[in-house]
């Protein structure tokens, strides 16, 4: 049951490719010494399901397939993700002192995320970092409940190098209590819960990124 879920999510995660600059908005950091953090949202929210004896169809709930309760048409758009990301103190969360933040409007194509080994933006300053939201999922588990799950990928480049000096990617999850809504008048509150859960997932990712590595057992 769990292995199906992780296989479905893991198959969609962790890599990236050389891309040209996209429409973006810069959020300046006071005293930033030319260092930039570039941030991308994911595409539309996806869905997975884990039952008693098997996993469900990936995106079955999003697509309204037979046997799945249909989810709202627009759960957390790339624009909604950017709004939430823009509310975060991303440099502080990621341990990037005095970086300015550049938010990109469009999600990266999956082929770009999978294939890029160097910088996503070749025309970038020497002091440069990337935060990519690979995917955002609504996960329903018949035993443990309902969750937002987000896959993030972070890389940091220093001194103009095309090889990252720091690289980390993982998924994080947040428990959902109101989403999906059971009645039409619950829709707004449920969508806001999902958006706020995404913000909490970003912060949890930052905590995981900066957590000291576990000491090896002797």
N, C-alpha and C positions, 0 to 999 in steps of 0.2 A: 504494500500500500504506500508506505513512505518512499520506497525506492522509485516507484513510478513518478511520484511528484518531483523528487529531486532530479530524476532523469529528464523530465519534461522541462524543468526550470534550468537545470545545468546546461542542457543542450543549447540554450538560448543566450548563455552568458559569456564572458571573459575574453575578449581580444579587440583589435581595432586597426584603422588604415589611413594613409595619407589623404587628407581632404583639403579642399579649398575653403577659404573663409566664407561664412554664411552671414546673413543679416544678424546683427547682434546689438546688444545694449550694454554699455559699460557702467558699472557701479563703482565709482572711484573710492579707494581707501586712502585716508589721510596719511601723507608722508610716504606713499608707496614708491619704492626705488626702482620703478620700471618693471616690477614683477607682476605677472598676470595669471589669474586663475580663470580658465575657460570652462564653461558649464553648459551641458546639453541635456534636454529632457528626453524622455522616452516617447514612443508613439502611444497609441491608444492602449488603455488598460486591457489586459488579457485575463483569462480565468482558468483555474484548474480545480479538480474535485477528487477527493479520496474517500472511497466507500469502505464497506466491510471487507469485501473480497477482491476489489480491483480499483484501479484509478479510473477516472472518467475521461471523457473526450476533452482535450485541451481546447479552450474557448467555447465549450459547449454552452455555458451559461451566457456568455457574451453574445453568442449567435442565436440563442433561444432554441437550441436543439430539443427534440422530444425528450422528456424526462428531466429537463432542467428548468428552474424558474428563470425567466428572462430578466436580465439585469437592465438598469437604465441605459439609454442609448449613449449618453456621454457621461462617463464616471469622473475621470480626471484627465482632461485634455492636456496636450503639451503646454498650452497657454496657462492652464491651471497649475501645472507643475512648476512652470517658470515663476508664476506669482508666488508660490510657496517657497521656492528656492531663493527668490529675491528677498523674502522676509527673514531668511536665516543669516547669521553671521558666519558665512562659510569659511573665510580665512581662519577665524578663531576655532571653528569646529574641526578643521583639517590640519591645524598646526602650521598655518602659513602666515607668518607675521608680515603685516603691511603689504599684502597683495591686493591689487585691484581685481574686481570680479567682472568678467565679460559673459553675459548671458546670451546664448544663441537661440534663435526662435525655432529652428527646425531640428527635429531629431536626426541623428546620423543614420544613414542607410545601414542595414545589418551587415552588408558585405564590407563596409568601411570599418565597422566595429570589430568584425572578425579578423580582418586581414592586416591592419596596420600594426607594424612593429615599432616604428619610430613615432615622431610627433604627429598628432592628428592635423595640426596646422603647421606646415613647413615654414610659412612666413610668420614666425612668432618670436618674441624677445628671448634672449638667452635664459632669463629667469622666468620659467613658464611651468604651469601645471594644468591638468585636465581632470574634470569630474564628469563622467558620463553615466547617465541613467540608462542602463541597458534595457530593462523591462520593469513594468509595474503589473502585479497580478492581484486579482481577488482569488483567494484560496479558501475553499470550503472543505473542511474535514469532518466527517460524520462523528468522530470521537472528540477531537480537541476544539472544534468550533470554526469561526470565520476570522480570516486575517487579510490584511494588506501585506504583500510581500514585494519587495523592491530589490533589484540587482543593480549595484553601483560598481563603477570601476574608476580608480584614481591612479594617476601617474604624475610624477614630478620630474622636471628636467632642469638641470643647472649648468651654467657655463657654456651654453650653446650646443651641448652634446645632444645627439639624436638617440642616445640610450638613456632610459629613465634612471634616475638616482634613487627613486622611491616608487614602488608599484604595489597596489593592493586592490583586490576585488572580492566581493562577497555579496550574499543576499541577507537582508534583515527583514523582520516581520513585526507587525503591530496588530494586536487584538482588535477586532471590530465587534461592537455591540448593537449598533443601530443600522448598519449596512449589511445586506440590502434592505430597503424599506418594504414593509408588508402592506402599507396603505399609501395612497397618493399624497396625503397631507404630511407624510413623513419623509418625503423625497429630499427636501432641502436640507433638513438636519442630517440625514444619512449621507448625502454627498459631502457636506461640510465635515462630518466625522472622517470620511475617507481622505479628504484633503489634509486635514490636520494630522492624521495618522502618517501620511506621506512625509510631512515635516518632521515628525518624531523619528521616522525611519532614517532620514538624512542625518539627524543628530546622532542616532545610534551608530550609523556607519562611521561617523567621525570618531566616536569613542572607540570603536573597534580598530580603526586605522592607527590611533595613537596609543593603544594599549601595549604595555611592555610585553615583549615576547616571553613565552613560558620558558622557564629554565629546564634544560634537559636533565632527565633523571640520571644519576650516576649509576 
